[in-house]
């Protein structure tokens, strides 16, 4: 991190980091890894020969690799933790509500598309509302899009009634 100033605004999120909760877990995990590495350096100073590498999740390993981060300097880690907290607070969030639980692979594809089309750090907040029947309800800070089957049927109610009447022979 010393060679190049890394800030939360230019971090690259791996595809397996989809939700704001994932970003929060990354920030917490960075703090835990920092604590473990600090404790390791203290043990080295007092002459302990035992060396223990901190355990990192796949999300954290992917994040460190994609952003070419080095975790060997305590000052750099402190800056990284500060920037991760800013990322957690400032990442653009798209709220998506589905009628059934969305699987992880689908959410990753949605996050990939949003990062290519909307903002490279977009994360998704996922909700569940069985009354949607099918489709999704999408909310951004300034727009709401109801892409559910219920909304489609409601919007075409008059046309649907007319078609049913025609089929029954009412008109």
SULMOFEN-V156741 format. One record per helix or strand. SS is the DSSP state (h for helix, s for strand). FROM is the first residue (numbers start at 0). TO is the last residue. If there is no record, write none. Layout:
SS/FROM/TO, SS/FROM/TO
//
This chain:
h/7/9, s/18/18, h/19/44, h/57/65, h/73/89, s/92/97, h/103/116, s/122/127, h/129/131, s/135/138, s/143/145, h/148/154, h/156/167
//
